[in-house]
C-alpha cells in the first residue's frame, strides 16, 4: 500500500472566534478584530514578518485541543504547536504569540483567511483539500490513529472495519478527518456520533452514547492521562487507517495565508534548523510525542503532502 497523509483536521463549518491568550502570560479576552496590517502601504503587506518584528507580536489561531494547542489552568498558551512556533518566531525576532481561540475546528481556516490571525498552530494534518485553501509549513510531527474505549475493550474494537461489522457506535470530533476514515471503513451514518470537542467526546463515551472515540493516538492518551485518569477508559493500540488501499498517515504542520510566501519560507528555514539540531523533540515530548513521530515528519515536506504523495 502507498501512503497518503492527511491534515490534522478537515474544516467544513464556519463559526465564531471566542477568546484570546498571550503566550507566556495569562489569557487575554479580546474581540475578533482583523489583523492590523500597519500603515506603511504595500511594503508592509509584501513583508508581514517586518511588521511582526516591529511590534514583537504575531497572532495565532488555535482550536484549544490538547495536546496540540490549548490554554493551561493558568490561562497560558501551550501545547505541541505553540511551543514549536514560539521557538521559531523568537529566532525570527518575534517574541510573543497572541492566541485567538476558535470555538470549533471548522473556524480555523476561515479565520485565517479573514485575517483574524496570522497563522494556525493546531497540529493540523496536511492534505490536498486544505492546501487548496491555505499554505502549510513542512510538518513537525507525523502521527497515527487510535480508539478510546471502555476499560478492557469489551467490544474488541481495533479498526473502523470492525466497528462497521459489529454495529458499534463511534464518536468523532466536528470537522475531523476521522469521520471520513470511519465512512471509508464502512461505518454507517447512524453509527457515527459527532462531538464538538474532546471534553464532550469523553463525556459521551462515559455516558454510553458511543462505544469508542476515534482520534489521534497522542491526543487520546494525553487527554486520558491528564483529565480522565480515574475513569474506566483505555486507549487501543495505534494504527494507520486505510482508505482506497492507501495508508492515511497524519502529518501535521502550521497554516499560513497563501500570499504570505516570505513568512512561510522564513518559518520553514527555522523549522529545518530546529529539526537538524534535534531540537523539536525536547519541546514536545512532554505532550506525549515520541522520537518516531518527530523523525517521520522530518522526512516529509508540505509539497509532498499537498500533492497527496
C-alpha positions, 0 to 999 in steps of 0.5 A, spaced: 500 500 500 502 507 498 501 512 503 497 518 503 497 523 509 492 527 511 491 534 515 490 534 522 483 536 521 478 537 515 474 544 516 467 544 513 463 549 518 464 556 519 463 559 526 465 564 531 472 566 534 471 566 542 477 568 546 484 570 546 491 568 550 498 571 550 503 566 550 507 566 556 502 570 560 495 569 562 489 569 557 487 575 554 479 576 552 479 580 546 474 581 540 475 578 533 478 584 530 482 583 523 489 583 523 492 590 523 496 590 517 500 597 519 500 603 515 506 603 511 502 601 504 504 595 500 511 594 503 508 592 509 503 587 506 509 584 501 513 583 508 508 581 514 514 578 518 517 586 518 511 588 521 511 582 526 518 584 528 516 591 529 511 590 534 514 583 537 507 580 536 504 575 531 497 572 532 495 565 532 489 561 531 488 555 535 482 550 536 484 549 544 485 541 543 490 538 547 495 536 546 496 540 540 494 547 542 490 549 548 490 554 554 493 551 561 489 552 568 493 558 568 490 561 562 497 560 558 498 558 551 501 551 550 501 545 547 505 541 541 504 547 536 505 553 540 511 551 543 514 549 536 512 556 533 514 560 539 521 557 538 521 559 531 518 566 531 523 568 537 529 566 532 525 570 527 525 576 532 518 575 534 517 574 541 510 573 543 504 569 540 497 572 541 492 566 541 485 567 538 481 561 540 476 558 535 470 555 538 470 549 533 475 546 528 471 548 522 473 556 524 480 555 523 481 556 516 476 561 515 479 565 520 485 565 517 483 567 511 479 573 514 485 575 517 483 574 524 490 571 525 496 570 522 497 563 522 494 556 525 498 552 530 493 546 531 497 540 529 493 540 523 494 534 518 496 536 511 492 534 505 490 536 498 483 539 500 486 544 505 492 546 501 487 548 496 485 553 501 491 555 505 499 554 505 502 549 510 509 549 513 513 542 512 510 538 518 513 537 525 510 531 527 507 525 523 502 521 527 497 515 527 490 513 529 487 510 535 480 508 539 478 510 546 474 505 549 471 502 555 476 499 560 478 492 557 475 493 550 469 489 551 467 490 544 474 488 541 474 494 537 481 495 533 479 498 526 473 502 523 472 495 519 470 492 525 466 497 528 462 497 521 461 489 522 459 489 529 454 495 529 458 499 534 457 506 535 463 511 534 464 518 536 468 523 532 470 530 533 466 536 528 470 537 522 475 531 523 478 527 518 476 521 522 469 521 520 471 520 513 476 514 515 470 511 519 465 512 512 471 509 508 471 503 513 464 502 512 461 505 518 454 507 517 451 514 518 447 512 524 453 509 527 457 515 527 456 520 533 459 527 532 462 531 538 464 538 538 470 537 542 474 532 546 471 534 553 464 532 550 467 526 546 469 523 553 463 525 556 459 521 551 463 515 551 462 515 559 455 516 558 454 510 553 452 514 547 458 511 543 462 505 544 469 508 542 472 515 540 476 515 534 482 520 534 489 521 534 493 516 538 497 522 542 491 526 543 487 520 546 492 518 551 494 525 553 487 527 554 486 520 558 492 521 562 491 528 564 483 529 565 480 522 565 485 518 569 480 515 574 475 513 569 474 506 566 477 508 559 483 505 555 486 507 549 487 501 543 493 500 540 495 505 534 494 504 527 494 507 520 487 507 517 486 505 510 482 508 505 482 506 497 488 501 499 492 507 501 495 508 508 492 515 511 498 517 515 497 524 519 502 529 518 501 535 521 504 542 520 502 550 521 497 554 516 499 560 513 495 565 508 497 563 501 500 570 499 504 570 505 510 566 501 516 570 505 513 568 512 512 561 510 519 560 507 522 564 513 518 559 518 520 553 514 528 555 514 527 555 522 523 549 522 529 545 518 534 548 523 530 546 529 529 539 526 537 538 524 539 540 531 534 535 534 531 540 537 523 539 536 523 533 540 525 536 547 519 541 546 514 536 545 515 530 548 512 532 554 505 532 550 506 525 549 510 525 542 515 520 541 522 520 537 518 516 531 513 521 530 518 527 530 523 523 525 517 521 520 515 528 519 522 530 518 522 526 512 516 529 509 515 536 506 508 540 505 509 539 497 509 532 498 503 532 502 499 537 498 500 533 492 497 527 496 504 523 495 
